[in-house]
């Protein structure tokens, strides 16, 4: 199987594989995918870090920033925006049941 760019895996709606990103310090962090959220013309990923030693119920929302062929995950820190993202996530989760 071809090694895919982690953003290709993340943005593939038919793929739920874990994704591995390298942070600014060169550390590889593995994430379990929970959801892709489109909100206010922006795309967000809800991910659970696997190898950071955090509790299993910790989910982190990231803005998927795209500029040309460059992608970047930016952690969402604005509380109001986080509320909107998780509200949308909860709606999606209820619709899947």
C-alpha positions in Angstrom: 0.0 0.0 0.0 1.3 3.4 -1.0 2.4 5.8 1.8 -0.2 8.5 1.7 0.2 12.1 2.9 -1.5 12.3 6.3 -3.7 15.1 5.0 -4.9 12.9 2.1 -5.9 10.3 4.7 -7.6 12.8 6.9 -9.6 14.4 4.1 -10.6 11.1 2.6 -14.2 10.7 3.8 -14.1 7.0 3.1 -11.0 6.4 5.2 -11.0 6.2 9.0 -7.4 5.1 9.4 -5.3 6.7 12.2 -3.2 9.5 10.9 0.4 10.4 12.0 1.6 14.0 11.9 5.0 15.4 12.7 4.9 18.5 15.0 7.3 21.5 14.9 9.7 19.6 17.2 9.9 16.6 14.8 7.9 14.3 17.1 5.4 12.0 15.4 1.9 12.1 16.9 -0.7 9.5 16.0 -4.3 10.5 16.0 -7.6 8.6 15.8 -10.1 10.3 13.5 -13.4 11.2 14.9 -15.0 13.7 12.4 -14.5 16.3 9.7 -16.7 19.3 10.3 -17.4 22.0 7.7 -18.4 25.2 9.5 -18.5 28.8 8.3 -16.5 27.9 5.1 -13.7 26.3 7.1 -12.9 22.7 7.6 -12.1 21.2 11.0 -10.9 17.8 12.2 -11.8 16.3 15.5 -9.0 14.0 16.5 -7.9 12.0 19.5 -4.2 11.9 20.2 -3.1 8.3 20.8 0.5 8.5 21.9 0.6 11.6 24.1 -0.4 9.9 27.3 -3.7 11.8 27.5 -7.0 10.4 28.8 -8.9 8.4 26.2 -11.8 10.8 26.2 -9.7 13.8 25.1 -10.7 15.1 21.7 -8.9 18.0 20.0 -10.4 20.2 17.3 -8.1 21.5 14.6 -8.6 23.9 11.7 -7.3 22.4 8.5 -5.5 25.3 7.0 -4.9 25.0 3.2 -2.7 27.3 1.2 -2.0 26.0 -2.3 -0.5 22.5 -1.9 0.5 23.2 1.8 -1.6 21.9 4.6 -1.4 22.7 8.3 -3.4 21.7 11.4 -4.0 24.5 13.8 -5.5 23.7 17.2 -8.7 25.6 17.8 -8.4 27.5 21.1 -11.3 30.0 20.8 -14.0 28.7 23.3 -16.9 30.0 21.2 -15.7 28.4 18.1 -15.0 25.2 19.9 -18.6 25.2 21.2 -19.8 25.6 17.6 -17.6 22.8 16.3 -18.6 20.3 19.1 -22.3 21.3 18.6 -22.0 20.4 15.0 -20.1 17.2 15.9 -22.9 16.2 18.3 -25.5 16.8 15.5 -23.6 14.6 13.1 -23.1 11.9 15.8 -26.9 11.8 16.5 -27.7 11.5 12.8 -25.4 8.5 12.4 -27.3 6.6 15.2 
